[in-house]
Amino acid sequence: MAEIELDLLLKTRKYSRYAVGAAIILSFAFAQLIADSSITWQVVVALLALAVGIPHGALDHLVTLPKSGATKMALFIVIYVAVAIIAVVALLTWNVWGFIFVVVMSAVHFGIGDAAFISEIDRRSVGAKKFSKFLYASAAGTLPVVIPLVNEKSTSALEKVNPVLVNWHHGLNYDLQLWVMILTAVALLRLVQKRRESDALDLILLYLLSVTAPPLVAFAVYFGCWHAMRHTARLTLTLPASKAAFSEGNSRKAFINAVLPGTPALIGTFVIAALIIAFRGDSLTDQFLWICLVVVWALTVPHMAVTARLDRKALT
């Protein structure tokens, strides 16, 4: 069964690369056709990508408590939701410091998740060469998160999301950009030295996406078409329904079985965002993207804690 699991992981890696490559090419094309000040299409892309990526975290309870009773499962869900609610309140109360926390948390979560995905491929590959997982994770996590938020294009995007976030870096934008570039260069040199050209290609694609695509598009494509896809592929290695599909030789069914159960979370997220806006008396048009992002970021807090078990298993 390891062969068909490997086939799914490699296909997922290929398709995530195609998505990022297409975004890079289209960003070059749109830069010639659409004014830099036009933000509407970026918001639309961001919302669509959020919709694609949200379901990937909805099966945390099945990963953490695969065979638990109703009482234990209910307690887990209550704690999970409570942590998310506390995070929502914190983000809405302390916008800037909450956002800084989100940036750090996202960089750690994305980087470790991508390194764990590659480790699952190595585990099923013959003669896979060892690589510096945490050096790779540091570069793979900071590239798609930090670079789009400190370049000259970030101001208009952050003004659309929430104007108070424009100077979130407190003037350290060039310093942050420099350190991420140095970290990425070191990681690339190490990967080439270890003959890990495929992993180096991933970092190069993430770099090109971060510096060419508008910030909202860069985040959207990365979250929905890279991180979520790869995390879902890893879920298939754990979920009973997906493992049963693997035993039948059907990798496509295995992937679908890890996607469909999470789709109700998509509807729930948008409904909750609309309710928060209504409760606060804000404008749905002006605040919907910001509140949706807050809800997604808040859910990432317990999601990151829960998936740490899955990541640790893959990385050790």
C-alpha positions as CSV (number, residue, x, y, z in Angstrom):
1,M,0.0,0.0,0.0
2,A,3.0,2.3,0.5
3,E,3.4,2.6,-3.3
4,I,-0.1,4.0,-3.9
5,E,0.3,6.3,-0.9
6,L,3.5,7.6,-2.4
7,D,1.8,8.0,-5.8
8,L,-0.9,10.3,-4.2
9,L,1.7,12.3,-2.3
10,L,3.8,12.9,-5.5
11,K,0.7,13.8,-7.5
12,T,-0.3,16.3,-4.8
13,R,3.1,17.8,-4.8
14,K,3.0,18.1,-8.6
15,Y,-0.5,19.8,-8.7
16,S,0.5,22.2,-5.9
17,R,3.5,23.2,-8.0
18,Y,1.3,23.7,-11.1
19,A,-1.0,25.9,-9.1
20,V,1.8,28.1,-7.8
21,G,3.4,28.2,-11.3
22,A,0.2,29.3,-12.9
23,A,-0.2,32.0,-10.2
24,I,3.3,33.3,-11.0
25,I,2.6,33.4,-14.7
26,L,-0.8,35.0,-14.3
27,S,0.6,37.6,-11.9
28,F,3.0,38.7,-14.6
29,A,0.2,38.9,-17.1
30,F,-2.2,40.8,-14.8
31,A,0.4,43.3,-13.9
32,Q,0.3,44.5,-17.5
33,L,-3.5,44.5,-17.7
34,I,-4.8,45.5,-14.3
35,A,-3.8,48.6,-12.4
36,D,-1.9,48.0,-9.1
37,S,-4.6,50.0,-7.3
38,S,-7.3,47.5,-8.3
39,I,-7.8,45.3,-5.2
40,T,-11.2,43.8,-5.9
41,W,-10.0,40.8,-8.0
42,Q,-7.5,40.0,-5.3
43,V,-10.2,40.0,-2.6
44,V,-12.3,37.6,-4.8
45,V,-9.3,35.3,-5.3
46,A,-8.5,35.4,-1.6
47,L,-12.1,34.4,-0.6
48,L,-12.1,31.6,-3.2
49,A,-8.8,30.2,-1.9
50,L,-10.0,30.4,1.7
51,A,-13.0,28.4,0.7
52,V,-10.7,25.8,-0.9
53,G,-8.4,25.7,2.1
54,I,-10.8,25.8,5.1
55,P,-12.0,22.2,5.0
56,H,-8.5,20.8,5.5
57,G,-8.6,21.5,9.2
58,A,-12.1,20.2,9.9
59,L,-11.0,16.6,10.6
60,D,-8.7,17.3,13.5
61,H,-10.9,15.3,15.9
62,L,-10.6,12.2,13.7
63,V,-6.8,12.5,13.7
64,T,-6.4,13.1,17.4
65,L,-9.2,10.9,18.8
66,P,-9.8,8.3,16.1
67,K,-11.6,5.8,18.4
68,S,-12.9,7.9,21.3
69,G,-16.3,7.7,22.9
70,A,-19.0,10.4,22.6
71,T,-18.2,12.0,25.9
72,K,-14.5,12.4,25.2
73,M,-15.2,13.6,21.7
74,A,-17.7,16.2,22.9
75,L,-15.2,17.5,25.5
76,F,-12.5,17.8,22.8
77,I,-14.8,19.8,20.5
78,V,-15.9,22.1,23.4
79,I,-12.2,22.8,24.2
80,Y,-11.3,23.2,20.5
81,V,-14.2,25.7,20.0
82,A,-13.4,27.6,23.2
83,V,-9.8,28.1,22.2
84,A,-10.9,29.4,18.8
85,I,-13.4,31.8,20.4
86,I,-10.7,33.2,22.8
87,A,-8.5,33.7,19.8
88,V,-11.2,35.5,17.8
89,V,-11.8,37.9,20.7
90,A,-8.0,38.5,21.1
91,L,-7.5,39.2,17.4
92,L,-10.5,41.6,17.3
93,T,-9.3,43.4,20.5
94,W,-5.5,43.6,19.8
95,N,-5.4,43.8,16.0
96,V,-1.7,44.5,15.5
97,W,-0.2,42.3,18.2
98,G,-2.7,39.6,17.4
99,F,-1.6,39.9,13.7
100,I,2.1,39.6,14.7
101,F,1.2,36.4,16.6
102,V,-0.6,35.1,13.5
103,V,2.4,35.8,11.3
104,V,4.7,33.9,13.6
105,M,2.2,31.1,14.2
106,S,1.5,30.7,10.5
107,A,5.2,30.6,9.5
108,V,5.8,27.9,12.1
109,H,2.7,25.9,11.1
110,F,3.2,26.1,7.4
111,G,6.9,25.4,7.5
112,I,6.6,22.3,9.7
113,G,3.6,21.1,7.8
114,D,5.5,21.2,4.5
115,A,8.6,19.5,6.0
116,A,6.4,16.8,7.4
117,F,4.8,16.3,3.9
118,I,8.2,15.8,2.4
119,S,9.2,13.4,5.2
120,E,6.1,11.3,4.4
121,I,7.4,11.1,0.8
122,D,10.9,10.1,2.0
123,R,9.4,7.5,4.3
124,R,7.9,5.7,1.2
125,S,10.8,6.3,-1.2
126,V,13.8,4.0,-1.7
127,G,17.2,5.6,-1.1
128,A,15.8,9.0,0.0
129,K,18.6,11.3,1.1
130,K,18.4,12.9,4.5
131,F,17.9,16.6,4.7
132,S,17.8,19.4,7.3
133,K,14.1,19.3,8.0
134,F,13.9,22.3,10.3
135,L,16.2,24.5,8.1
136,Y,13.8,23.7,5.2
137,A,10.8,24.3,7.4
138,S,12.1,27.8,8.5
139,A,12.5,28.9,4.9
140,A,9.3,27.2,3.6
141,G,7.2,28.8,6.4
142,T,8.6,32.4,6.3
143,L,8.7,32.8,2.5
144,P,4.9,32.7,1.8
145,V,4.0,34.5,5.0
146,V,6.6,37.3,5.6
147,I,7.7,38.3,2.2
148,P,4.2,39.3,0.8
149,L,3.6,41.3,4.0
150,V,6.7,43.4,3.9
151,N,7.1,44.3,0.2
152,E,5.9,47.5,-1.4
153,K,2.6,45.9,-2.6
154,S,1.4,45.0,0.9
155,T,0.1,48.5,1.8
156,S,-3.0,48.4,-0.4
157,A,-3.8,44.8,0.5
158,L,-3.5,45.5,4.3
159,E,-5.6,48.7,3.9
160,K,-8.3,46.6,2.4
161,V,-8.1,43.9,5.1
162,N,-7.7,46.3,8.1
163,P,-5.9,49.7,7.8
164,V,-4.4,49.4,11.3
165,L,-2.2,46.5,10.1
166,V,-0.3,48.5,7.5
167,N,2.6,49.2,9.8
168,W,2.4,45.9,11.7
169,H,6.2,45.4,11.2
170,H,7.0,48.7,13.1
171,G,9.4,49.8,10.4
172,L,11.4,46.5,10.3
173,N,10.1,45.5,6.9
174,Y,13.4,45.6,5.1
175,D,15.1,43.8,8.0
176,L,12.6,41.0,8.0
177,Q,12.9,40.7,4.2
178,L,16.7,40.5,4.4
179,W,16.7,37.8,7.1
180,V,14.2,35.7,5.2
181,M,16.2,36.0,2.1
182,I,19.4,35.0,3.9
183,L,17.6,32.0,5.6
184,T,16.3,30.9,2.2
185,A,19.7,31.2,0.5
186,V,21.3,29.0,3.3
187,A,18.5,26.5,3.0
188,L,18.8,26.3,-0.8
189,L,22.6,25.9,-0.6
190,R,22.1,23.1,1.9
191,L,19.5,21.3,-0.2
192,V,21.7,21.5,-3.3
193,Q,24.7,20.2,-1.3
194,K,22.5,17.2,-0.2
195,R,21.3,16.6,-3.7
196,R,17.7,17.5,-2.7
197,E,16.9,19.4,-6.0
198,S,13.2,18.7,-5.8
199,D,12.9,20.4,-2.4
200,A,15.0,23.3,-3.6
201,L,12.5,23.7,-6.5
202,D,9.7,24.0,-3.9
203,L,11.6,26.9,-2.2
204,I,12.3,28.6,-5.5
205,L,8.6,28.4,-6.5
206,L,7.5,29.8,-3.1
207,Y,10.0,32.6,-3.5
208,L,8.8,33.5,-7.0
209,L,5.2,33.4,-5.8
210,S,6.0,35.7,-2.8
211,V,7.7,38.4,-4.9
212,T,5.6,38.4,-8.0
213,A,2.0,37.8,-6.9
214,P,0.0,40.5,-5.1
215,P,0.0,39.8,-1.3
216,L,-3.6,38.6,-1.1
217,V,-3.2,36.3,-4.2
218,A,0.1,35.0,-2.9
219,F,-1.4,34.0,0.5
220,A,-4.6,32.7,-1.1
221,V,-2.8,30.4,-3.6
222,Y,-0.4,29.2,-1.0
223,F,-3.0,28.5,1.6
224,G,-5.6,26.9,-0.7
225,C,-3.5,25.2,-3.3
226,W,-0.3,24.3,-1.5
227,H,-0.7,24.0,2.3
228,A,-4.2,22.7,2.3
229,M,-3.7,20.2,-0.5
230,R,-0.5,18.8,1.1
231,H,-2.1,18.6,4.5
232,T,-5.1,16.8,3.1
233,A,-2.8,14.3,1.3
234,R,-1.2,13.6,4.7
235,L,-4.6,13.1,6.3
236,T,-5.3,10.3,3.9
237,L,-2.5,8.3,5.5
238,T,-4.4,8.4,8.8
239,L,-8.1,8.5,8.1
240,P,-9.8,5.0,8.1
241,A,-12.0,5.8,5.1
242,S,-9.0,6.9,3.1
243,K,-6.9,3.9,4.1
244,A,-9.7,1.6,3.0
245,A,-9.6,3.3,-0.4
246,F,-5.9,2.9,-0.6
247,S,-6.3,-0.9,0.1
248,E,-8.7,-0.9,-2.9
249,G,-6.0,0.8,-5.1
250,N,-8.0,4.0,-5.4
251,S,-5.9,7.0,-4.5
252,R,-8.4,9.5,-5.9
253,K,-11.2,8.1,-3.6
254,A,-8.7,8.3,-0.7
255,F,-8.2,12.0,-1.3
256,I,-11.9,12.7,-1.7
257,N,-12.6,10.9,1.5
258,A,-10.3,13.3,3.3
259,V,-12.0,16.4,1.7
260,L,-15.8,15.8,1.8
261,P,-16.2,15.4,5.5
262,G,-14.7,18.8,6.0
263,T,-16.9,20.8,3.7
264,P,-19.5,21.7,6.4
265,A,-16.7,23.7,8.1
266,L,-16.6,26.0,5.0
267,I,-20.3,26.9,5.4
268,G,-19.9,27.3,9.2
269,T,-16.9,29.6,8.9
270,F,-18.7,32.0,6.5
271,V,-21.9,31.9,8.7
272,I,-19.9,32.7,11.8
273,A,-18.1,35.6,10.1
274,A,-21.5,37.0,9.0
275,L,-22.8,36.7,12.5
276,I,-19.8,38.5,14.0
277,I,-20.2,41.3,11.6
278,A,-23.9,41.6,12.4
279,F,-23.2,41.6,16.1
280,R,-20.6,44.3,15.8
281,G,-22.8,46.4,13.5
282,D,-20.1,46.5,10.8
283,S,-20.5,46.6,7.0
284,L,-20.7,43.2,5.4
285,T,-19.0,44.6,2.3
286,D,-16.1,46.3,4.1
287,Q,-15.5,43.7,6.9
288,F,-16.3,40.3,5.5
289,L,-12.7,39.5,4.3
290,W,-11.2,40.7,7.5
291,I,-13.6,38.8,9.8
292,C,-13.2,35.6,7.6
293,L,-9.5,35.9,8.0
294,V,-9.8,36.4,11.8
295,V,-12.0,33.2,12.0
296,V,-9.6,31.2,10.0
297,W,-6.6,32.5,12.0
298,A,-8.4,31.7,15.2
299,L,-9.2,28.2,14.1
300,T,-5.5,27.8,13.3
301,V,-4.6,28.1,17.0
302,P,-6.2,24.8,18.1
303,H,-5.6,23.3,14.7
304,M,-1.9,23.9,15.0
305,A,-1.8,22.3,18.5
306,V,-3.8,19.3,17.4
307,T,-1.8,18.6,14.2
308,A,1.5,18.8,16.2
309,R,1.0,15.1,16.9
310,L,0.7,14.3,13.2
311,D,3.7,16.5,12.4
312,R,5.9,15.0,15.1
313,K,5.1,11.5,13.9
314,A,6.1,12.4,10.4
315,L,9.3,14.2,11.3
316,T,10.7,11.6,13.7
